Amino acid sequence: MNICIIGAGITGLAAGHKLSKLGHKVSIFESASFSGGQASTIKIDNFEIEKAYHHLFATDKSILKLYKELGISDELTWYKSSVATYAENKIWKTSSPVDLLKLSLIPFSERVKLFIVSIRLKLLTNWKKLENETAYSWLSKKVSNKTFEIIFKPLLKGKFGRYYDKIPMPWFWSKVQTRVSSRNYKLQEVLCYPNNSFSNLISNLERSIKENKGQIFFNKKVTKIISKSNKIDSINVQDADSVTENIKFDIVISTVPYNVLDKLTHISDPLKDSMSKVDYMSAIVMILILNEKVTNYYWLSIADNEFPFLGLIEHTNLIPKSFYADNNILYITNYVENDNSLLELDYKELLDLYLPYLKKINNKFSTNWIKDYRFNKINYAQPIFPVNYSSIKIPLKLPLQGLYSANTAQIYPEDRGTNYSVAIAEKITKLIQNN
Ligand SMILES: Cc1cc2nc3c(=O)[nH]c(=O)nc-3n(C[C@H](O)[C@H](O)[C@H](O)COP(=O)(O)OP(=O)(O)OC[C@H]3O[C@@H](n4cnc5c(N)ncnc54)[C@H](O)[C@@H]3O)c2cc1C
């Protein structure tokens, strides 16, 4: 089959790798000048690092299997993570269940309750039982008002902005599942990170596609998917000089968000209506290369809605500094609504806004610590689903013959991640093979 894949993110590359290996003629069109999409990396000095922090969990079986298949699994290393929460002007260690029981931020009886709630959620296999509730309403009923107001409400508001009370409960359930399953026998969370970043996975997928006679075209934006008699006919592709070319294909796999796909081809109701129910938030990620560490934790969630950011991810508190010429690498992360004014700020303006809050976390923090920086805004970073999404979830195979869609909004109830991108690429490959 002559297959077009729209997008060279992990989904597009994994699908391209699998389909080209099976003998299909694969062409990937990527609007950016690089592959990897949300998991893409950048070079800083002599090292490579993700534009947005990335790690893998023990439950990420599909991507771990892909590393093996590509013969690069020896570069995967497991590290003990350290997690904390900033609340009530203090950093609280929340790495393990024992830390939770010691969390004097809330009364002891509440800590026990919280512990039991998390165990119950972990043991619950039928997440559909939680489907018609939001995380906000479910948690507000299961924990005391104080715990909810100090911890969960600010965390939900910080992560989801105006959607804070609309997030379906299965999202929270899936977070508990992955985080609890990634604990070792000492109940310590362990996370996986490839030596020298995800760039080697990306380049190995590219290499495999090319070895199997596939092609990847950069700076090529797909502007239209054309069908004839309800069957895929061709696509229009625009290059960097706005020159459009029409190319024939038997199959088109779209890995772009629904509202982009909706503009490329005619999607009829009820699918169009379902697609319009998925919203997306953008991410603003600042990388600071520092000569000092800010905290002792890899992951610091901020449960204080006065803060203009959502969390600090101190990469070098997970991965040894020796990989990064002994620098400290800090990601300052934020998820914002698409019309949020923070998206208009440049690095300098954002840093000025963040500075007083970085000092609240570590009063010694100084701009003199900053040796270098990178700054990224990522569209469609987090899909936002309505409650009972499984009843309207869009299938991978669309009603137009030869058209498939594999994007982050097809990952549910799990939160999107590179592992699930690989898993849906596998599913699409099977659908095409069995067709
Ligand atoms: C801040 C942040 C942190 C994350 N942390 C983790 C983590 O720790 N672990 C983890 O596993 N995952 C993490 N993820 C999620 C993970 O990166 C994504 O789920 C995954 O990379 C999505 O891959 P994708 O190929 O489906 O989509 P994308 O990466 O979005 O790829 C889609 C591609 O399509 C291209 N495109 C769009 N429109 C067109 C067009 N018209 N024509 C041609 N090309 C087009 C885009 O340029 C893009 O390259 C994180 C994501 C973010 C934003």
The ligand as a Tripos MOL2 file, in Angstrom:
@<TRIPOS>MOLECULE
LIG
   53    58     1     0     0
SMALL
NO_CHARGES

@<TRIPOS>ATOM
      1 C1          5.1510   19.2920   28.6380 C.3       1 LIG1
      2 C2          5.0160   17.8520   28.1990 C.ar      1 LIG1
      3 C3          5.5910   16.8440   28.9620 C.ar      1 LIG1
      4 C4          5.4530   15.4990   28.5740 C.ar      1 LIG1
      5 N1          6.0370   14.5350   29.3360 N.ar      1 LIG1
      6 C5          5.9780   13.2420   28.9190 C.ar      1 LIG1
      7 C6          6.6670   12.2270   29.6260 C.ar      1 LIG1
      8 O1          7.2950   12.4650   30.6560 O.2       1 LIG1
      9 N2          6.6150   10.9550   29.1350 N.ar      1 LIG1
     10 C7          5.9180   10.6380   28.0010 C.ar      1 LIG1
     11 O2          5.9280    9.4800   27.5810 O.2       1 LIG1
     12 N3          5.2280   11.5850   27.3370 N.ar      1 LIG1
     13 C8          5.2270   12.8730   27.7560 C.ar      1 LIG1
     14 N4          4.5640   13.8380   27.0620 N.ar      1 LIG1
     15 C9          3.6240   13.4510   26.0040 C.3       1 LIG1
     16 C10         4.2850   13.0410   24.7070 C.3       1 LIG1
     17 O3          5.3170   13.9160   24.3470 O.3       1 LIG1
     18 C11         3.2100   13.0340   23.6260 C.3       1 LIG1
     19 O4          2.0920   12.3020   24.0660 O.3       1 LIG1
     20 C12         3.6980   12.4100   22.3350 C.3       1 LIG1
     21 O5          4.9770   12.8990   21.9920 O.3       1 LIG1
     22 C13         2.6850   12.7380   21.2330 C.3       1 LIG1
     23 O6          3.1750   12.2620   19.9990 O.3       1 LIG1
     24 P1          2.2990   12.3960   18.6960 P.3       1 LIG1
     25 O7          3.1220   11.9260   17.5650 O.co2     1 LIG1
     26 O8          0.9810   11.7430   18.8870 O.co2     1 LIG1
     27 O9          1.9540   13.9470   18.5590 O.3       1 LIG1
     28 P2          2.9410   15.1640   18.2760 P.3       1 LIG1
     29 O10         4.2060   14.9880   18.9780 O.co2     1 LIG1
     30 O11         2.1310   16.3880   18.5490 O.co2     1 LIG1
     31 O12         3.2260   15.0370   16.7040 O.3       1 LIG1
     32 C14         2.3600   15.5320   15.7170 C.3       1 LIG1
     33 C15         3.2400   16.0720   14.5900 C.3       1 LIG1
     34 O13         2.3880   16.5180   13.5220 O.3       1 LIG1
     35 C16         2.9590   17.6790   12.9500 C.3       1 LIG1
     36 N5          1.8970   18.3700   12.2190 N.ar      1 LIG1
     37 C17         0.8420   19.0770   12.7090 C.ar      1 LIG1
     38 N6          0.0540   19.5210   11.6890 N.ar      1 LIG1
     39 C18         0.6300   19.0870   10.5410 C.ar      1 LIG1
     40 C19         0.2770   19.2140    9.1520 C.ar      1 LIG1
     41 N7         -0.8330   19.8730    8.7550 N.pl3     1 LIG1
     42 N8          1.1050   18.6470    8.2180 N.ar      1 LIG1
     43 C20         2.2300   17.9610    8.5910 C.ar      1 LIG1
     44 N9          2.6000   17.8220    9.8880 N.ar      1 LIG1
     45 C21         1.7960   18.3640   10.8460 C.ar      1 LIG1
     46 C22         3.4780   18.4340   14.1540 C.3       1 LIG1
     47 O14         4.4770   19.3790   13.7910 O.3       1 LIG1
     48 C23         4.0510   17.2900   15.0200 C.3       1 LIG1
     49 O15         5.4120   17.0600   14.7580 O.3       1 LIG1
     50 C24         4.7060   15.1760   27.4190 C.ar      1 LIG1
     51 C25         4.1380   16.1940   26.6390 C.ar      1 LIG1
     52 C26         4.2940   17.5140   27.0200 C.ar      1 LIG1
     53 C27         3.6720   18.6070   26.1810 C.3       1 LIG1
@<TRIPOS>BOND
     1     1     2 1
     2     2     3 ar
     3     2    52 ar
     4     3     4 ar
     5     4     5 ar
     6     4    50 ar
     7     5     6 ar
     8     6     7 ar
     9     6    13 1
    10     7     8 2
    11     7     9 ar
    12     9    10 ar
    13    10    11 2
    14    10    12 ar
    15    12    13 ar
    16    13    14 ar
    17    14    15 1
    18    14    50 ar
    19    15    16 1
    20    16    17 1
    21    16    18 1
    22    18    19 1
    23    18    20 1
    24    20    21 1
    25    20    22 1
    26    22    23 1
    27    23    24 1
    28    24    25 2
    29    24    26 1
    30    24    27 1
    31    27    28 1
    32    28    29 2
    33    28    30 1
    34    28    31 1
    35    31    32 1
    36    32    33 1
    37    33    34 1
    38    33    48 1
    39    34    35 1
    40    35    36 1
    41    35    46 1
    42    36    37 ar
    43    36    45 ar
    44    37    38 ar
    45    38    39 ar
    46    39    40 ar
    47    39    45 ar
    48    40    41 1
    49    40    42 ar
    50    42    43 ar
    51    43    44 ar
    52    44    45 ar
    53    46    47 1
    54    46    48 1
    55    48    49 1
    56    50    51 ar
    57    51    52 ar
    58    52    53 1
@<TRIPOS>SUBSTRUCTURE
     1 LIG1         1 GROUP 0 **** ****
